[in-house]
Amino acid sequence: MEPILFLNLERENKRFASEFKEAASRVIDSGWYILGKEKEKFEKEFAAYCGAIHCIGVGNGLDAIRLILTGYMELGLMQEGDEVIVPANSFIATALAVSQCGLKPIFVDCDVNTFNIDPSSVAKKVNSRTKAIVAVHLYGRIAAMDELKVIARQYDLKLIEDAAQAHGAVYQGGRAGNLADAAAFSFYPVKNLGALGDAGAVTTNDDHLAEIVRALSNYGSDDKYIHKYKGLNSRLDEIQAAILSVRLRFLDQDNKRRIEIAHYYSEHIKNPQIVLPQADNEGSHVFHLYVIRSSQREKLQQYLLANGIHTQIHYPLSIHKQEAYSNLKNISIPVAEWLQKEVLSLPLYPSLTNEEIHRIVTALDQFA
């Protein structure tokens, strides 16, 4: 039998091949490749999709968080050495953005059922140097935004969404990208809304922040050769913007298929050695990843590979255990450290066939 890849990007993107080629040809023929009409078009479309006033297309998801934080620093709301609370159970980019701004990431634990940042852990870490909370919507599930908003209001903190895995996720009637003071997105090719290269965006309803972020992303300039800020070169290019406009038209349809596959897994995997994701009662999960747990994770992964089923581990080390943050290796963040030993991500993407899904479930149920 053909192997089931963890993610078959070739098959995923073949679905849009003709639209992609037309979009790329349009950009090539235009002779305008940076800061043009395609970027403006996608920014308007994605802002409207999220329900936000502003969208600024940038180079990648890490830069999106950096630009938000740098924007707040330029507004005088943060300064070097201030603290930003982030989950230990996330991709390292969340913390790197904080560090690269001269701010201090403060790692907190996650909820064992949702894998998302634990509001009770956040509350314990707030002090006079705390200026912001970054809420990662991990694996596509919206974080506990109501509880985090209460903490943010109580201590006058900025609340920032890291929505890099949650394109299109809905929470109490609002979409990711419009649930906090600002939001950062990645459009890396594997995302629910993926480009054909690196790309990202910032969304916000804050006019002043949007103006500064837009300038910062363009060498700190909003008027050619006039530079207000020490900015970055982090701009969404025209071809990626055109590709994203194509993909955005199909995002809700693709997310619906992801949810269908996830529900099939949850209803049909019956192996008692496997812990399934907690049911999502609020409809806020768009399943960028479907992550199971097993105390026999390594054996299970090898068994699945022997049966032609590829899986991945997100993430094998909590951020505070990475060498990049070796100064923090002795702190204890128990739930995140426990999860990193058990989590395993199953294949889940819109072009996965029903036959492949059934094969995955059968293999999992036969694991002993």
N, C-alpha and C positions, 0 to 999 in steps of 0.2 A: 504493500500500500504506500501511496505517496505520503511523505511526512507532513504533519500539520505544523506549519511555522508559527512561532509565537505571534508574529505580525508579518503578513505578506503584503508589503508596501507596493510591490509591483502590481499585484492583483487589485489592491485598493485603488491605485491611481489610474489603472486602465479604464475604470468606470467613467472617468472624466477626460479621457485622452483627447477627444476631438475639441472639447471646450478649452482645455489647457493649451492646445496648439493654436487655437484661434486667438486666445488671450495673449499668448507670447508673441505671435505674429503681429498683433495689433500694436504691442509695445515696441517691437523691433522696428516696424514701419513708421512709428511716430517720430523716432529720432530723439526721444526724451526719456531718460532712464532713471533719474533721481528727482524727487520732489515735484512730481507732475500730477496729471489728472487722475491716474489710476489710484495713487495713494489717497488723494482727496476723496475719491469715490468710495473706496473701501472704508476710510475713516468715518464717513457719514453713514454708510450702511451698518457698520459694526456698532457705532454709537447708538443708532436707532434700535438695533437688535437687542443690545444690552439694556436699553432704556436710559442711557446716560446722555448727558449734554455734550461731552467732549470725548473724542478718541484721538490719540496721537500714535501713529504707527512708528515703531522703533526697530532696532536691529535684532533684538532677541529678548527673551523673558528675563534674563538676569539684568540686562540694561534697564528694562522697564521698572524693576524694583529700585535699582540704583537711582534712576531719574526721579522717581517719586520722592525718595528720601532726600536727594540733593535739592529738589525743589523746595521741600519743607525747610531745609537748612538755609537756602537763599531767602526764604520768607522770614527767617529768624525764629522759627519754631523749634529748631533743633540745632545743636552744635556738636563738634567733635567730642567724643567721650561719652555722649549721652547713650542711654540704653534702649534697645529695641527687643521686645520679647518675640521669640520665634520657636516653633516646634522642633524638637530634636529628631522627630520622625518625619523627615521630608528629604527632597533632593537638596544637595548642598548649595545650590544656587541661591536659595532663600537666605541662607546665612552669609554667603560670600558677598551679596549685594550690600548687606549691613556693614560688614567689615571694610569693604572697599570705599565706603563713605566716611570712614574714620569713626563710625559708631560701634557700639559694643553689643554683639548678639547675646541675649540671655536665653538659654535653652530651657524649655519646659516640656513636661510629659504630655502624652496623648491619651485619649480615651480608648480603652481596650476593645470596645465594640465598634466604634466608627473609625478608628485610627487617626482621627483628627485631634487638633490641639485641645487640651483639657482646660476649660475655663477656671476650674478650681486651682489648677497649677499656676495659671496666669495670675490670678489674684494674689497668690502668695509671693510672687516675685516683683510686684509693683513697689517702687520706691521713688524718692524725689528725683532721681536721674532718669527714670523711665519716661519715654516720650511717645512710644508707638507700640502697637501689637500688629504682627503680620499673621493673618489667619490664612493658612494654606487649606484649600479645598481638596484634600488629598484623595487621589484615585478617582476624582469626579464627584465626590460627595461634599455638599456645602457644610462648612464648619458651623458650630453652634453660635450663629451670629447674634441672636437675641441676647444671650448671656454675655458675649464679648462686648456688645454695645453698652450694656449696663456698666461693665467695668471701665470701658473707655470714657463714658460720660462722667462716671464717679471721680476719675482721676485726671480728667482733661487730657486724654491720650488720643493720638491719631490711630484710626483702625484702617488697616490696609489689607486688601484681598490679594493673596497669591492665587490667581485663578488659572494657572498654567495648565491644569488638568480638568477644568470644569466648564469649558465652553458650552453655553446653552443650559446649564443647570439652573433650576428654578427653586426659589426658597420663599415661601409665603407670598407668592405672587410677583416677586421680583427676581430678576436674573442675576447670575454672577456677573460682576462688572458694574453693578449698581446697588451694592449692598453695604457699602462702607464709604470712607472719605475718598478713597482712590483704589484702583485695582490694576494689577499687572498680569498680562497674558503672554504666553509663549505660543508661537505657531510652528514650532519645530515639527518636522514632517510626521512624527508618530502621533501627534495630538489629535483630539477629536476634530478640531479645525486646524489642519496642517498645511503648511506651505510646501514648496519643493526646495527648501533650504532654511537657513535661520531667519526668523522674523518674530516680532513681538508687538505689543501695544500697551498703552496706558489709557484707562478710562477714568473719568471723574466728572463731577458736577461743579467743581471748584474752578471758577473762571481764572483766578490768579495762578493757581497751581498749573492749570492747563497751559497758560501762556508761557510760564517759566519752563515747564517740561518740554514744550515744543521748541523753545529757543535752545535749551540745554542739549537736546538731541541733535542739534545742527550747529555744533561748535560754539554754543552759547550765543547764537546770533538769530535775530528775527528780522534783520535788515542786512543785506549782503555787505560783507567786509566790516560791519559794525558789530562788535562782540561785547555783550553786557556781562556774560558769565564765562567761567572757565568750563566750557562744555565738553561734550563727547561728539564723536562721529557715530551716531547710532540712528540710522534712518531706514525705514521700510522702503525697499526699492520698488520700482514700477512693475517689474515682472512678478515679484512675489505678491504685490498688492492685487494685481490682476488675477493671479491664481487663487488668492484667498477670496476674492469676490465670487469666483465660480464655486468654491467649496462652501461658502456661507449659504448659498441657495439650497444646499442639500444637508445642512447641519442638523436640522430638526429631524429629518427623515433618518439620517445616520444614527443619531442619538436614540431614536425610537427602536431601531434594530438592535443597538447595543443593549438597551434595557430588556428587550425580548430575550436575547441570548442569556443575559444575566439571570432573568427570572426562570428560564429553563434550567440553568445550572442549579439554582436554589431549590427548585421543585423536584429535581430528579437525582441529585447527588445524595446518596443515602449512607455512605460509608461513615461509621461512627468515629473513625480515626481522623476525620477531616472536619474542621470547624469552618462553616460557611460565613460569609459576611452577614452582619445583622440586617434584618429587613429594614427597608427605608420607607417609613410611613408618611413622609412629607413630600415624596416625589422629587427630592432634591439631588438624586444621584444619577449622573449620566454615564457612569461606568467607563471612564478612561481605562481603568483596570478592574479586573475581577480577582480579588485577592483572598485566597483561602489560607488556613493555618493548619499545621500538622507538627506534632512533636517528632515525627519521623520525616521531616522535610527533605533531607538529602536523599534518603532511600526512595521517597516518593518521586522526587524529581528524576532520579536515575531510572526508576521503573517506567515513568512516562516517556522518557527519551528512548528507552529500549522498545517502546511501543510506537515510536515515531511521532510523539507529541512533545513539542518544544515549549518550555516554560521559562520564566525569568524570576529573579528575586528583587523586589523593590521594598526595602533597600537592605543590603547585607550588613551595613554598619550605620548606626545612628550618627548624626553629624558630629556630635561631641566625641565620638570614638575615632573619627578620621584623623590622619596624621596632620592635616592642615590645621586642626584645632587640638594639637597634642597637649597644649597647656591645660586643657579641660578634661583630659582622659580619665582623671580620678574622680570626677563628679558622678553621682548616681542618678540616673533617670530610668527607673526600673521597668515601667511598662514598655517604653521604646526599646530598651535593651532586650527585653523578653521577646517582643514581636520580631525583632530582627533575626531571631533564631528560628522562627516558625513560619513566616509569611512566604507564600508562593503565588505568583501571578499566572493565571491560565490564559490561553489564547482567547481574545475577544475583540472582534472588529467586524464591521458591517458585511464584508464579503465572505465571512465564514459561513460555510454551507450547513444545512440541517444535518446532513450525513456526518460532517466533521464534528459538529456539536455532540451528536449522539455517540460517536466513537470516543470522544473525550470523557463523557459521562460514564460510559460502560467501563472504560479503563480505570477510572477513579473508583468505581464501585467494586471492581475486582481486586484492587490493591489490598494486600494483607501483610 
